[in-house]
Amino acid sequence: MNEKFTNSELAQRDLKHIWHPCTQMKDHEFLPMTPIKKGKGVYLEDFDGNSFIDAISSWWVNIFGHSNDYINDKIKEQLDTLEHVILAGFTHEPIVRLSERLVKLTPEGLNRCFYADNGSSAVEVALKMSFHYHLNRGEKKPLFVSLKNSYHGETIGALSVGDVELYKETYEPLLIQSVQTAVPKDKTEEAALEAAQEFELLCQNRASEISAIIIEPLVQGAGYMHMYHPRFIVELSRISKQYNIHLIADEVMVGFGRTGTMFAIEQADITPDLIVLSKGLTGGYLPLSVTLMTDEIYNQFYCDYNLHKAFLHSHSYTGNALACAAANATLDIFENEDVINTNQRTIDYIAEKLKKFETLHNVKEIRQTGMIAVVELQGYKSEDRIGLKVYEQGLKDGVLLRPLGHVVYFMPPYVITFEEIDRMMDSAYGTIVNL
């Protein structure tokens, strides 16, 4: 296929048929669409020859760079053997190997894996599994607890346990029962203990109704990258066990090294009842998610033939062999290149670069957890669309930044160099200075 395209041509064809996510399509009357021709490492290149540092890992999924040679080769090898097979009554080697590795990597006691194809679906699995577990024990516990300011996805169940006001107002008639409890107001241990007390009070009054509490450990992604102390998770684990409530750790965003440890939950040194993984699981290549749970939960569904006790959930592409090959290749890189320790140098460098934002009058706060760095702006209204201005200028500077409203964040692939970090953060700094 030797046909040559331009940005303008592909953008026009795109706008005739495609409705893009998290996008007000009318914006593209003045903001050109950016068609991407190829990617390599931290760079994306369009059809006009412009390149952009992917400072947000293409929505937090890409951890080892675009078109990674090793992952490419492993997917190609798998393609010649098996692309996909039904996972009901059948299995394949890549998923068996992946499951064994995930059980070893995640906190001790999470011994079973249930696969889906995206983070929201994996959250749905965890919620349904928790509710059905209690039901199989003769307990009806229809209520779920999540943290204020939380986000867990956009399918109906996942949306129900989130706390994004716009979504809640719009889709409220469709949502399942949930209640929110306090998230620590900052990263101090005092704030963690204070918020935990609110959850304990809730449990004292309503534990008999509650199946599970679901959290984003340490960092609330779409909730403006709000961060908190690991002591909060320690306390939630203690309280949950006391009141027979499951603790679900939604590590869709923070898993696989984003917070400086393989999984954020490690920093609390506890084992949740269920953990949800996706995004970085395949290195950003293919849709795949997994919910891991304890034997205690698994065994409540293990019985002689009984449809009512069986877990009722399935996906056509569950455990896709190509996605599992990408996931195994991703785990190979973690093992072979000591990624977590290597990342610490990058984390420290980003922290140093972040300091210069502190002096700006329109910066409210800077914060960082591992490979996630944040500059929160102040003094603007939502209609000012500050995030869009940072995004536009970033593209002109050759950097893909996609702020969450007034919150500018950096979450690049782990393969980014110090020079590329300079470019990434200098672009944001220059824009913020001139707002």
Sequence and secondary structure as in RCSB ss.txt:
>XXXX:A:sequence
MNEKFTNSELAQRDLKHIWHPCTQMKDHEFLPMTPIKKGKGVYLEDFDGNSFIDAISSWWVNIFGHSNDYINDKI
KEQLDTLEHVILAGFTHEPIVRLSERLVKLTPEGLNRCFYADNGSSAVEVALKMSFHYHLNRGEKKPLFVSLKNS
YHGETIGALSVGDVELYKETYEPLLIQSVQTAVPKDKTEEAALEAAQEFELLCQNRASEISAIIIEPLVQGAGYM
HMYHPRFIVELSRISKQYNIHLIADEVMVGFGRTGTMFAIEQADITPDLIVLSKGLTGGYLPLSVTLMTDEIYNQ
FYCDYNLHKAFLHSHSYTGNALACAAANATLDIFENEDVINTNQRTIDYIAEKLKKFETLHNVKEIRQTGMIAVV
ELQGYKSEDRIGLKVYEQGLKDGVLLRPLGHVVYFMPPYVITFEEIDRMMDSAYGTIVNL
>XXXX:A:secstr
      HHHHHHHHHHH   TT  GGGGGTS    EEEEEBTEEEETTS EEEETTHHHHT SS BT HHHHHHH
HHHHTT S    SS   HHHHHHHHHHHHHS TTEEEEEEESSHHHHHHHHHHHHHHHHHHTT    EEEEETT 
   SSHHHHHT   HHHHHHHGGG   EEEE   SSSSHHHHHHHHHHHHHHHHHHGGGEEEEEE SSEETTTTT
EE  THHHHHHHHHHHHTT EEEEE TTTTTTTTSSSSGGGGGT   SEEEE GGGGTTSS  EEEEEEHHHHHT
T SSS TTTS     TTTT HHHHHHHHHHHHHHHHHTHHHHHHHHHHHHHHHHGGGGG TTEEEEEEETTEEEE
EE S  GGG HHHHHHHHHHHTTEE   BTTEEEE   TT  HHHHHHHHHHHHHHHHT 
